[in-house]
Amino acid sequence: MFIIGPHISIAKGFAKAAQTAIDIDANTFQFFTRNPRGGNAKAFDEKDINKFQQIRKENNIGPLLAHAPYTMNLGGSKDDVYEFAKRIIKEDINRMDFLGIEYMCFHPGSHVGGGIDFGIERIATGLNEGIKGNENITILLETMSGKGTEIGFDFNQLKRIIDSVEHSDRLGVCLDTCHIFSAGYDIVNNLEGVLEEFDNIIGLDKLKTVHLNDSMMPFANKKDRHAPLGEGEIGLNAIINFMTHPVIEKLPFFLETPFDEEGHKREIKMIRKILTNK
């Protein structure tokens, strides 16, 4: 069975989020480690966490993906922003590892004028301070679209970060279909070529999760605009071909499409029906 689920808010607790996933026929979900636009993290509620773990076990939910906040930028040149990002990544690695979350992804960062080399060095330094090597959780660099001064829209950039981290065995990649399509990787007409390039540069063993999205913007547009599956420039046929590729199909898929819970329920139902009949 394909592992698929949407992004679900944990504002009302982890147990509520897990139950929501079950209610919409998802068997996994993604959530933000803390307020995506803020900095403070709420303390865990022991009863909520215990119920959450019980629901996970009873319903075979997972692997789960935690997403670091958007306010975290490990690649920038402002020291206060950088110190904040280093604190967040360190705290959230520990918090999510404590919960038994399998994966945590983050946007590698933007160099904001400092240059790609500078940004990569800052990101690697931050990860070296945050990852001790004894964690169970795997930290994932998300593939980016290349807007502005983003780092991570090129497989070679991700490889350089991974190679610069001491405990690189704790690192992997979360591939976002909208982002790589927008960055210029043609998963519609040349999926085999894209996967071969990823394997040659990074290694397919590092590909751990997928953000499954269509793209509102044309190919190689360098814009990050997610669309519902089948309603964008990638198209449903290419998305299904992607999902059913032998090196992809067993990975967990996380929807970041612009829907509420009912919309995601319909989308998951549609995908499961197509995959069952394929």
C-alpha positions in Angstrom: 0.0 0.0 0.0 1.2 3.5 -0.8 2.1 5.7 2.2 0.4 9.0 1.6 -0.9 11.8 3.8 -1.3 15.6 3.9 0.1 18.3 6.1 -1.9 18.5 9.4 -1.9 21.1 12.1 -0.8 20.0 15.6 -2.3 23.1 17.1 -4.9 21.0 18.9 -2.4 18.3 19.8 -0.6 15.4 18.2 -3.3 12.9 19.0 -5.9 15.0 17.3 -3.7 15.3 14.2 -3.2 11.5 14.1 -6.9 10.9 14.4 -7.5 13.4 11.6 -5.1 11.5 9.4 -7.1 8.3 10.0 -10.4 10.1 9.3 -9.3 11.2 5.9 -7.9 7.8 4.9 -4.2 8.9 5.2 -1.6 6.5 6.7 0.9 9.2 7.4 1.1 13.0 7.8 3.5 16.0 8.0 3.4 18.7 10.6 5.3 21.8 11.6 7.7 21.3 14.5 6.5 24.7 15.9 4.7 27.8 14.6 5.9 28.0 11.0 6.1 31.8 11.2 7.3 32.1 14.7 10.1 30.9 17.0 8.7 29.5 20.2 7.8 25.8 20.7 4.9 24.6 22.9 5.8 22.2 25.7 4.7 18.7 25.1 1.6 17.5 26.9 2.3 14.0 28.3 -1.3 12.7 28.0 -1.5 14.0 24.4 1.8 12.4 23.4 0.8 9.1 25.0 -2.5 9.0 23.1 -0.7 10.0 19.9 1.7 7.1 20.3 -1.1 4.8 21.0 -3.0 5.9 17.8 0.1 5.6 15.7 0.7 2.0 16.9 -2.9 0.8 16.6 -3.3 2.2 13.1 0.2 1.6 11.7 0.7 5.3 11.0 4.0 6.4 9.6 6.8 7.1 8.9 6.0 10.7 9.9 7.6 13.9 8.7 8.2 17.0 10.8 8.8 20.3 8.9 11.0 23.0 10.5 9.6 26.5 10.5 10.0 28.9 7.6 11.6 31.5 9.8 14.7 29.3 10.1 17.5 30.3 7.7 20.8 28.6 8.1 22.3 30.1 5.0 22.0 33.8 5.6 24.7 36.4 6.6 23.0 38.1 9.5 24.4 36.7 12.7 21.3 37.1 14.8 19.2 35.2 12.1 21.9 32.6 11.9 22.1 32.0 15.6 18.3 31.8 15.8 18.3 29.1 13.0 21.1 27.1 14.7 19.1 27.1 18.0 15.9 26.0 16.2 17.5 23.2 14.3 19.2 21.9 17.4 16.1 22.1 19.6 13.8 20.5 17.0 16.1 17.7 16.2 16.1 16.8 19.9 12.3 17.4 20.3 11.3 15.3 17.3 13.8 12.5 18.1 12.3 12.3 21.6 8.8 11.8 20.0 10.1 9.0 17.7 9.5 11.0 14.5 11.3 9.3 11.6 12.1 12.4 9.5 12.4 16.1 9.8 12.8 18.3 6.7 13.9 21.9 6.3 14.5 24.4 3.6 18.3 24.5 3.4 18.4 28.3 3.4 18.9 31.5 1.4 22.3 33.2 1.2 20.6 36.6 0.9 23.5 38.1 -1.1 26.3 36.3 0.7 26.8 33.8 -2.2 26.1 30.1 -2.6 29.5 29.0 -1.3 29.1 31.1 1.8 25.5 29.8 2.3 26.5 26.2 2.0 29.3 26.6 4.5 26.9 28.2 7.0 24.3 25.5 6.5 26.9 22.7 7.0 28.3 24.4 10.1 24.8 24.7 11.6 24.1 21.1 10.9 27.4 20.0 12.4 26.5 21.8 15.6 22.9 20.4 15.7 23.5 16.8 14.7 25.4 14.7 17.3 25.3 11.4 15.4 23.4 9.4 18.1 19.9 10.4 16.9 17.4 8.0 15.4 15.7 10.8 13.4 16.9 11.5 9.8 17.3 15.2 8.9 16.2 15.9 5.3 17.3 18.7 3.0 14.3 19.8 0.9 14.8 20.3 -2.9 14.0 23.9 -3.7 12.6 25.8 -6.7 15.5 28.3 -7.0 13.5 31.5 -6.3 15.6 34.5 -5.1 18.8 33.4 -3.3 17.6 29.9 -2.3 20.1 27.2 -1.9 19.2 23.6 -2.7 17.6 23.9 -6.1 20.5 22.0 -7.7 21.4 18.5 -6.7 25.1 19.4 -6.6 24.4 22.0 -3.9 22.6 19.4 -1.7 25.6 17.0 -2.3 28.0 19.7 -1.1 26.1 20.2 2.1 25.8 16.5 2.8 29.5 16.0 2.2 30.4 18.8 4.6 28.5 17.3 7.5 30.4 15.0 9.8 27.4 12.7 10.6 26.1 12.6 7.0 24.5 9.3 7.7 21.8 11.2 9.6 21.1 13.3 6.5 18.8 12.6 3.5 16.7 14.4 0.9 13.0 15.3 0.7 12.2 15.7 -3.0 9.4 18.2 -3.7 7.9 17.6 -7.1 6.7 21.1 -7.7 10.1 22.5 -6.6 12.3 20.3 -8.8 10.0 20.8 -11.8 10.3 24.6 -11.3 14.0 24.3 -10.8 14.4 22.7 -14.2 14.4 19.0 -13.5 12.0 17.5 -16.1 10.2 14.8 -14.2 7.4 14.9 -16.9 9.4 14.0 -20.0 12.6 12.7 -18.5 11.9 11.1 -15.1 14.5 8.4 -15.7 17.2 11.0 -16.5 16.3 13.0 -13.4 16.5 10.0 -11.1 19.8 8.9 -12.8 21.3 12.3 -12.2 20.1 12.3 -8.6 21.7 8.9 -8.1 25.0 9.9 -9.7 25.3 13.1 -7.7 23.7 12.3 -4.3 22.7 8.6 -4.4 19.1 7.3 -4.4 19.8 5.8 -0.9 19.6 9.4 0.4 16.1 10.0 -1.1 13.8 9.4 1.9 10.5 11.3 1.4 8.5 13.1 -1.3 6.4 16.3 -1.1 3.8 15.5 -3.7 2.6 18.6 -5.5 1.6 19.8 -8.9 2.9 23.2 -10.1 1.0 26.3 -11.0 4.0 27.7 -12.9 5.6 26.4 -16.1 8.7 24.2 -16.3 12.0 25.8 -15.1 10.2 29.0 -14.0 12.0 29.1 -10.6 8.7 29.9 -8.9 7.3 28.0 -5.9 3.5 27.8 -6.5 1.8 24.5 -5.6 -1.3 23.2 -7.4 -3.7 20.4 -6.7 -2.6 17.1 -8.2 -3.5 17.0 -11.9 -4.4 20.7 -12.0 -1.0 22.1 -12.8 1.8 22.0 -15.3 3.1 18.6 -14.2 -0.2 16.9 -14.8 -1.8 13.8 -13.3 -0.2 11.3 -15.7 3.3 12.4 -14.9 2.5 12.4 -11.1 1.2 8.8 -11.3 4.2 7.8 -13.3 6.4 9.4 -10.7 4.7 7.7 -7.8 4.8 4.2 -9.4 8.4 4.3 -10.4 10.2 1.4 -8.7 12.7 3.6 -6.8 9.9 5.9 -5.6 6.8 3.9 -4.9 7.8 2.7 -1.4 8.6 6.2 -0.1 6.2 8.1 2.0 4.3 10.9 0.1 3.3 14.1 1.8 0.7 16.3 0.1 1.2 20.1 0.3 -1.6 20.9 -2.1 -3.9 23.9 -1.4 -6.8 22.0 0.2 -8.4 21.7 3.6 -9.0 18.3 5.2 -12.0 17.4 3.1 -10.1 18.4 0.0 -7.2 16.3 0.9 -9.5 13.4 1.7 -10.9 13.6 -1.9 -7.4 13.9 -3.3 -6.1 10.8 -1.4 -9.2 8.9 -2.5 -8.6 9.8 -6.1 -4.9 8.8 -6.0 -5.6 5.5 -4.2 -8.3 4.7 -6.8 -6.0 5.4 -9.7 -3.2 3.4 -8.2 -5.4 0.4 -7.4 -6.6 0.2 -11.0 -3.2 0.8 -12.5 
